[in-house]
Every structure is written in structure tokens, then in C-alpha cells.
Amino acid sequence: MSKPYPPFTCTHSPNIPEFLWQFNVTIVLSTYQAGKLIFLSAASQDNLVQLPRNFKKAMGIAVKDNYLAIATEDSVIVYGHDRSLAPRYPAKPSTYETLFVPRASYYTGILDLHDLEWGDEGLWAVNTQFSCLALINDKYSFQPKWHPSFITKLEPGDRCHLNGLAMQNGKPKYVTALGTTNEPMKWRENKVKGGVLIDVDTKEIIATELGMPHTPKIYKDKVLVLQSATGEILAIDPQTGKKESWYKFPGFVRGMSIYEDYAFIGLSKIRTTSKTFQDLPISKESVFAGVAIMYLPHRSIVGYIKYETSVEEIYSVQVLPNMRRPGMASIDKEDFRYSIVTPTETFWALKEEPKDDTTPSSGDVSFTYVN
């Protein structure tokens, strides 16, 4: 009898480590079901490694320059990375080439935030609960900036399940929603064919009859949309609304990043016990959760990463360029509290052990700062 797989066991196509190694990138994904942010990196051309970190209901991920933001159940947490911190990381010295540490937390309340993207005005979020696009900052729980034309009032209720956001030139350009309804949860009644792609500038509905669309991305002269209900990646002409299926995957597709003509696409298992998912066309074909890498010009599959245990649903997938092996200080431990970053230097504060009985007993702790 074979032993059960350890938690978060994943298998992959033989070429995946070499592919990530040569491109010098790391994949980062979120899974709200498992409550994790997971880095997938190539430790060598033959070895894939992963680094999971805990976040309650991990959803949208935004990546820009040295920063990574993650939407959680009631907050958005922003991390910054610094390469000079990594060699002296107390938990694992000389392991990572750069290290992400927390820089800010925005306490939003429970908004069911979906996609996150950085733009010229700051950090944008799809606020699904309030059916709007919003800026996340330190002024409010959220700052509403845009809503579809069919939404008549800013109030909670998930009226159309607004979820996906594509940016263009630093501004929101396209969004996806699972319906055009204006009543709480009404979109569920036609979730298989009620989805739409909307132009943010004009509020015009570009494409209709989409099956649970997610994760719009602009690629050349098309808008690529993941049609989750059928497992397809669609190419939509934004001028005519014409839809073309580029590929059909064996799973519920959601979460996509495009990097140098390659699409990194998340696949999820279908929860057959869920009323939301059990009657979808893809429900009987969804067999694993993981990531597919697709070469867009040829619409061919480079390979797959498949989770054997622990991960059943993936929300966001992003690519970290020029990072072969990033690390992230866990907020569940004290490590991150000892990292200090200035505009010109980085330090680690290391606790000093008492040397004799004359050490004050006031509760003060002495530190040595190492840079």
C-alpha cells in the first residue's frame, strides 16, 4: 500500500524547472480554499521548489517593481523585497536571492476583493461586494471610483459579481462580471451564460453570453478572458465583440499572468457539492488544481504543475520577473519584525542574550544591528 502524499505535494511536466530557470522567473499563486500564497521557483534546472505562506482567504495579487500586494479576507497587505536582506535572513540564511517583508496593511473590512492591480493613481481593487472598482489606501475602507452602468447604488450585496480587471497605460480598461443584474446575488440565476466584458472608459458592454468570465488581460490587439464555466481561454476583439476559443483546459480556469508571449493560467477543481459549480459544463472534466503554461503565438501547452494534495482552488496567478528564488518573511512568526530597510541600507536586529545578573529586569530587550 502506497503512502499518502505529504501536504502541498505537486507534480509537474519534466521541462517546468528548466523553463522557469532559463526565464529567471518565479510563479506566485493564491488559493483562498487553502489560505495560502505560494511561490513556485526553480532551485535548479531539474528541481522545482515551493514556499507557502498563510493568508486568510488569499485572493487577488498585484505585482509592480519591488512590491507585491495580496488581498485577504478583511485587508490588503503590501510587501516590498530587498536583495540585501536575503543573505542574512535569520530563518534561512543564504537561501533566497531576495526577501519580501511587510511594508503596509490596509484594513478594508470584509469586501470580497477579487483582482488587484497597481495603476497611476495607486492600488486598484475589484470590490465584488459593492460592485465597483475602488482604490485601496489609508483614507477609507475603500475609495469607490467606477461602477457598471446597470448598478444603481453603492451598497453591499454582490449584485453582478464583478471580478476581473485589465489595466492599460496605468488605468483600468476592461472588467469582467458574471451578470448584468442589479439585485443581490441575482447573477447566479444565469451564471453559465450571463457573463460580460465591459469597457471601463465607455461603460459599453463589449461581449455577452460569457460563461463565468475571469481575469481579462490585454494581449496585442485582443482581450484574453478565461471562461471558467467551460475551461476555455477566449480571445475577444474589443472593437466587434467577436469571440474565439484559443484553447480548452481540463479544469475551471481562473487567474492568469502574461509574460513574454507566455500565459500562466490557474486551474481549479470543481466542488461538486457546491450549488454554484456543480452544474457547470466543465464540472465533469475538472480533475486537478494547478498551473498551465501556454505559448500564446502557437496556442500550445508548455507544461503543467499539478497539485496532488491540499490545493483544490486557485484564484490569482502572477509572474515575478528576474527572481529565480525569492523568499517571504512569515507574518505568523517574529522574523519580519527584525528587518529594517532605509533608502540606502538594510539591517537585521538580532536579540542579545543577557551577559550577567546585572541586566535590567524591566522587560527591555537589547539588540545588535547587523547590515
Buried (B, 14 or more C-beta within 10 A) or exposed (E): EEEEEEEBBBBBBEEBBBBBBEBEBBBBBBBBBBBBBBBBBBBEEEEBEBBBBEBEBBBBBBBEEEBBBBBBBBBBBBBBBBBEBBEBBBBEEEBBBBBBBBBBEBEBEEBBBBBBBBBEEEBBBBBBBBBBBBBBBEEEBBBBBBBBEBBEEEEBBBBBBBBBBBBEEEEBBBBBBBBBBBEEEBBBEBBBEBBBBBBBEEEEBBBEEBBBBBBBBBBEEBBBBBBBBBBBBBBBBBEEBEBEEBBBBBBBBBBBBBBEEBBBBBBBBBBEEEEEBEEBBBBEBBEBBBBBBBEBEEEEBBBBBBBBEBBBBBBBBBBBEEBBBBBBBBBEEEBBEBBBBEEEEBBBBEEEEEEEEEEEEEEEEEEEEEE
